[in-house]
């Protein structure tokens, strides 16, 4: 009788262990995509083009994950680079962002569907610290009111453009336009930066601006701030890579190597380093032509 009772007790202990601890064991090896409080947070919206050093992303209330070449980016990610690291992200609307060292860049809200009504597409980002260079994509061209980048002192609105912004400890937030135009605004006023073209009245041509604080009016600058002299490059991105984002990325980089800043990406050619002009052997399908030259068939865009 005692042996029967002991056997039943042992069985109960085994069942209790399985029910109590197995879920924890499975949770420890969970490989599902990160989720946030959004219906589309498990759908990739961006792709890492290259990284140099330690670049990471984190969802709200989740641990950071390391980003490498072709890592996926999701809505509500906070992307971070340390003091010696940089990286470039491409999004489904063909926009690209190259992040400076020491940057924290937050994806507040993002939605893009090629066949959707333009008003349904939006891109809202926040630059918490550091800086970036960007070539904008389809969203601000089709729905200018749907694009916004928040900084600690002002917001940025654009149409179709290439621009840079940096948070400076001594000068506030700095802005520079390369192509197109941007509007920098806060509650005290606004300023529009426009690239200098022969058709533009040079008196109205302003390429640089700063905003010292949230209660300071945006001010035009006559010269390029020194902070913009050493920016990360924007490497070419093929339309194949852009199309692959919602499918989880392409896998033909069999070597697994990170090409690094300025190296050619799959389906495109060319490279980038701050301060030069780039060439691609392609019929460029870019958001902004920049200083690139084309003469072949590679749906890619590149800017240095």
Wavefront OBJ file of the C-alpha trace (Angstrom):
o trace
v 0.000 0.000 0.000
v 2.818 2.366 0.924
v 4.586 1.725 -2.380
v 1.393 2.579 -4.312
v 1.013 5.873 -2.421
v 4.659 6.748 -3.036
v 4.240 6.019 -6.760
v 1.189 8.274 -7.014
v 2.961 11.037 -5.077
v 5.927 10.815 -7.480
v 3.566 11.098 -10.453
v 1.932 14.227 -8.988
v 5.344 15.830 -8.444
v 6.308 15.138 -12.078
v 3.078 16.662 -13.398
v 3.563 19.744 -11.199
v 7.098 20.230 -12.539
v 6.009 19.958 -16.176
v 3.095 22.380 -15.765
v 5.096 24.906 -13.733
v 8.503 25.003 -15.390
v 8.200 23.898 -19.029
v 6.630 27.201 -20.163
v 9.689 28.972 -18.762
v 12.022 26.665 -20.674
v 10.189 27.323 -23.947
v 10.097 31.076 -23.260
v 13.868 31.085 -22.856
v 14.306 29.953 -26.457
v 11.553 32.111 -27.988
v 12.619 33.434 -31.398
v 9.429 35.263 -32.423
v 9.805 38.833 -33.714
v 9.671 41.647 -31.148
v 6.206 43.012 -30.486
v 4.924 46.360 -29.286
v 1.538 47.931 -28.759
v 0.735 48.027 -32.455
v -1.112 45.741 -34.801
v 1.757 45.748 -37.324
v 4.686 45.675 -34.878
v 5.615 42.123 -35.882
v 5.931 43.096 -39.569
v 9.365 44.337 -40.675
v 9.351 47.950 -41.894
v 13.073 48.390 -42.419
v 16.358 46.645 -43.087
v 19.906 47.280 -41.888
v 22.138 48.057 -44.885
v 25.427 48.187 -43.000
v 26.809 48.617 -39.510
v 30.175 49.632 -38.138
v 30.714 48.737 -34.495
v 27.923 48.137 -32.004
v 24.466 49.047 -33.273
v 21.356 47.827 -31.475
v 17.568 48.117 -31.429
v 15.060 47.658 -28.635
v 11.297 47.474 -28.390
v 9.494 49.093 -25.424
v 10.071 47.075 -22.245
v 12.312 44.587 -24.074
v 16.035 43.913 -24.025
v 18.177 45.374 -26.808
v 19.078 43.145 -29.754
v 22.271 43.485 -31.795
v 21.866 44.709 -35.359
v 23.947 43.448 -38.252
v 23.767 43.548 -42.037
v 20.157 42.743 -43.106
v 18.752 42.681 -39.573
v 15.067 43.568 -39.554
v 13.651 46.810 -38.152
v 10.171 47.080 -36.622
v 7.734 49.841 -35.687
v 8.523 51.352 -32.262
v 12.162 50.245 -32.349
v 14.677 52.526 -30.640
v 17.911 52.239 -32.629
v 21.152 53.106 -30.855
v 24.795 53.550 -31.824
v 27.582 53.948 -29.289
v 30.391 56.510 -29.343
v 32.360 54.698 -32.063
v 29.570 53.052 -34.064
v 27.438 53.986 -37.064
v 24.935 52.266 -39.324
v 22.413 52.709 -42.114
v 18.740 51.735 -42.221
v 16.441 51.540 -45.270
v 12.639 51.567 -44.997
v 9.863 50.186 -47.184
v 9.108 53.600 -48.718
v 12.763 53.732 -49.942
v 13.847 56.286 -47.333
v 17.294 55.804 -45.812
v 18.913 57.037 -42.607
v 22.635 56.887 -41.828
v 23.119 57.277 -38.096
v 26.004 59.175 -36.516
v 28.010 57.862 -33.587
v 26.331 58.253 -30.205
v 22.820 58.328 -31.666
v 19.447 57.267 -30.332
v 16.769 57.195 -33.029
v 13.169 56.212 -32.276
v 10.492 54.997 -34.714
v 7.353 56.473 -33.152
v 4.905 55.539 -35.898
v 5.330 54.108 -39.372
v 2.970 52.769 -41.991
v 3.571 52.401 -45.709
v 1.694 50.409 -48.320
v 2.406 51.114 -51.949
v -1.210 50.625 -53.014
v -2.752 52.482 -50.055
v -4.257 55.961 -50.188
v -1.413 58.465 -49.624
v -3.111 59.855 -46.497
v -2.852 56.422 -44.840
v 0.950 56.345 -45.082
v 3.009 58.039 -42.396
v 6.487 58.215 -40.923
v 7.017 59.770 -37.492
v 10.507 59.472 -36.000
v 12.322 61.068 -33.066
v 15.992 61.954 -32.788
v 16.685 61.665 -29.061
v 20.439 62.278 -29.299
v 23.220 62.184 -31.877
v 22.410 62.816 -35.527
v 21.722 61.380 -38.969
v 21.784 61.942 -42.724
v 18.694 61.024 -44.689
v 17.304 60.705 -48.177
v 13.542 60.745 -47.865
v 11.302 58.274 -49.666
v 7.754 58.045 -50.981
v 5.839 59.080 -47.857
v 6.719 62.815 -47.753
v 6.385 63.066 -51.541
v 2.890 61.592 -51.544
v 1.736 62.784 -48.116
v 3.886 65.662 -46.773
v 1.737 65.944 -43.642
v 2.445 62.300 -42.861
v 6.193 62.835 -42.389
v 7.728 64.264 -39.239
v 10.986 63.997 -37.329
v 10.910 65.244 -33.746
v 13.979 66.629 -31.998
v 14.230 67.979 -28.432
v 13.778 71.561 -29.668
v 11.895 71.473 -32.995
v 10.177 69.289 -35.580
v 11.244 68.666 -39.177
v 8.860 68.463 -42.096
v 9.911 67.749 -45.689
v 8.651 66.930 -49.159
v 11.361 65.063 -51.054
v 14.854 65.799 -49.937
v 18.263 64.937 -48.601
v 19.205 66.537 -45.308
v 21.136 66.135 -42.052
v 20.520 67.026 -38.428
v 22.756 66.821 -35.355
v 22.100 67.463 -31.674
v 25.024 69.507 -30.342
v 25.711 69.876 -26.621
v 26.833 73.492 -27.102
v 24.802 74.740 -30.088
v 21.400 73.067 -29.710
v 20.088 71.212 -32.761
v 21.738 71.863 -36.133
v 20.161 71.371 -39.565
v 21.596 71.206 -43.079
v 19.894 70.748 -46.449
v 21.649 69.169 -49.435
v 18.757 68.771 -51.875
v 15.116 69.801 -51.815
v 13.815 71.672 -48.766
v 12.930 71.157 -45.119
v 10.857 73.165 -42.667
v 12.123 73.429 -39.091
v 9.480 74.602 -36.626
v 8.676 74.928 -32.940
v 6.201 77.032 -30.952
v 8.292 80.195 -31.420
v 8.454 80.130 -35.227
v 9.757 78.286 -38.262
v 12.383 78.460 -40.980
v 12.638 76.785 -44.383
v 15.982 75.558 -45.660
v 16.331 75.267 -49.442
v 19.144 74.025 -51.642
v 20.864 76.714 -53.659
v 19.937 76.538 -57.322
v 20.403 79.020 -60.146
v 16.622 79.420 -60.274
v 16.404 80.323 -56.579
v 16.840 83.878 -55.351
v 20.147 83.621 -53.490
v 18.832 85.981 -50.812
v 16.235 83.351 -49.961
v 18.676 80.445 -50.162
v 19.364 79.114 -46.672
v 21.111 75.760 -46.209
v 21.957 75.786 -42.511
v 20.048 76.534 -39.309
v 20.165 76.022 -35.564
v 17.652 75.948 -32.733
v 19.194 76.578 -29.322
v 16.234 75.387 -27.231
v 12.533 74.586 -27.382
v 11.801 78.227 -26.510
v 14.268 79.673 -29.054
v 13.353 80.711 -32.572
v 15.009 78.761 -35.426
v 17.915 80.811 -36.765
v 19.596 80.698 -40.181
v 23.368 80.180 -40.258
v 25.655 81.689 -42.878
v 28.227 78.877 -42.784
v 28.125 75.110 -42.493
v 28.598 74.090 -38.836
v 31.781 72.108 -38.281
v 29.701 69.231 -36.869
v 28.591 68.350 -40.411
v 32.153 67.946 -41.730
v 32.454 64.250 -40.843
v 29.165 62.481 -41.474
v 28.502 58.800 -42.155
v 28.044 57.819 -45.813
v 24.827 56.668 -47.416
v 25.521 53.470 -49.329
v 23.476 52.407 -52.374
v 20.332 50.374 -51.758
v 18.790 48.210 -54.451
v 15.066 48.059 -55.104
v 15.408 44.302 -54.583
v 16.430 44.956 -50.996
v 13.615 47.472 -50.481
v 11.062 44.977 -51.828
v 12.478 42.246 -49.594
v 11.851 44.082 -46.316
v 8.245 42.998 -45.807
v 9.286 39.447 -46.750
v 11.884 39.316 -43.992
v 14.930 40.298 -46.038
v 16.917 38.570 -48.762
v 19.480 35.906 -48.033
v 21.876 35.935 -50.972
v 24.716 37.389 -48.878
v 26.039 33.876 -48.335
v 29.333 35.074 -46.940
v 27.510 36.672 -44.009
v 29.964 39.572 -44.115
v 28.999 43.119 -43.311
v 30.042 45.213 -46.344
v 30.576 48.253 -44.131
v 29.851 51.878 -44.924
v 30.070 52.784 -48.577
v 30.268 49.199 -49.836
v 27.932 48.054 -52.611
v 24.710 46.415 -51.544
v 23.037 43.538 -53.359
v 21.660 44.608 -56.712
v 23.339 48.011 -56.678
v 26.765 49.425 -57.267
v 28.837 52.256 -55.958
v 29.992 53.400 -52.554
v 30.045 56.348 -50.263
v 32.214 58.437 -48.039
v 31.507 61.873 -46.724
v 32.434 64.693 -49.002
v 32.638 63.163 -52.502
v 30.585 62.331 -55.544
v 29.393 58.856 -56.373
v 28.902 56.830 -59.514
v 26.604 53.927 -60.167
v 26.273 51.880 -63.319
v 22.505 52.035 -63.179
v 19.351 53.655 -64.311
v 18.906 55.174 -60.902
v 15.551 54.799 -59.231
v 16.312 57.046 -56.313
v 14.415 59.302 -53.981
v 16.986 61.979 -54.741
v 19.656 61.940 -57.403
v 22.248 63.658 -55.214
v 25.672 63.827 -56.868
v 25.307 60.441 -58.501
v 25.873 59.617 -62.142
v 24.234 56.725 -63.892
v 24.677 54.789 -67.069
v 23.358 51.249 -66.934
v 20.665 49.149 -65.266
v 20.735 48.868 -61.450
v 17.710 50.200 -59.562
v 19.796 51.783 -56.815
v 20.476 55.140 -55.261
v 23.624 56.466 -53.695
v 24.891 59.636 -52.094
v 28.172 60.523 -50.543
l 1 2 3 4 5 6 7 8 9 10 11 12 13 14 15 16 17 18 19 20 21 22 23 24 25 26 27 28 29 30 31 32 33 34 35 36 37 38 39 40 41 42 43 44 45 46 47 48 49 50 51 52 53 54 55 56 57 58 59 60 61 62 63 64 65 66 67 68 69 70 71 72 73 74 75 76 77 78 79 80 81 82 83 84 85 86 87 88 89 90 91 92 93 94 95 96 97 98 99 100 101 102 103 104 105 106 107 108 109 110 111 112 113 114 115 116 117 118 119 120 121 122 123 124 125 126 127 128 129 130 131 132 133 134 135 136 137 138 139 140 141 142 143 144 145 146 147 148 149 150 151 152 153 154 155 156 157 158 159 160 161 162 163 164 165 166 167 168 169 170 171 172 173 174 175 176 177 178 179 180 181 182 183 184 185 186 187 188 189 190 191 192 193 194 195 196 197 198 199 200 201 202 203 204 205 206 207 208 209 210 211 212 213 214 215 216 217 218 219 220 221 222 223 224 225 226 227 228 229 230 231 232 233 234 235 236 237 238 239 240 241 242 243 244 245 246 247 248 249 250 251 252 253 254 255 256 257 258 259 260 261 262 263 264 265 266 267 268 269 270 271 272 273 274 275 276 277 278 279 280 281 282 283 284 285 286 287 288 289 290 291 292 293 294 295 296 297 298 299 300 301 302 303 304
